[in-house]
Amino acid sequence: MTVFDIEIDALTGGPARLDQYQGKAVLIVNVASQCGLTPQYAALEKLQRTYAARGFTVLGVPCNQFMGQEPGTAEEIATFCSATYGTTFPMTQKTDVHGPTRHPLYDKLIDTPDAEGYTGDVRWNFEKFLIAPEGNVMARFAPQTEPDSDEVTTAIEAVLPH
């Protein structure tokens, strides 16, 4: 079983159909609209626009578990992201990413170590997980790692489909 087999709903309702991303590289990011790291939306959108034609997508996963920094409804989240950052990448329903109510998607992601060897619970908003086209979790990036950093873009380019 890969992340592409996991069921989760889209922000706007109905299934997000993760299997549609099979064969693509995907950067899964738990996002929040009222976080000090929220400006990372701009760099995430830049990645989306830079690599989409090469078989890549960002997948935003809104989460309100970190100091209530994503309190909005699905409509409010979608409006904020598109109006403030011009986001075009897909987003899932608001989801728990740690603790006893953690979504199965994050059960599949959290055992992947980041560059410092950290595994386990998501630490904060904007933690990033890179998924290869086959569905394997290839990399994990700390929340403070900028999405358009050399570390992230090099990892994305290494897993883009050929």
Secondary structure, 3 states (H helix, E strand, C coil): CCHHHCCCEECCCCECCHHHHCCCEEEEEEECCCCCCCCHHHHHHHHHHHHHHHCEEEEEEECCCCCCCCCCCHHHHHHHHHHHHCCCCCEECCCCCCCCCCCHHHHHHCCCCECCCCCCCCCCCCCEEEECCCCCEEEEECCCCCCCCHHHHHHHHHHCCC
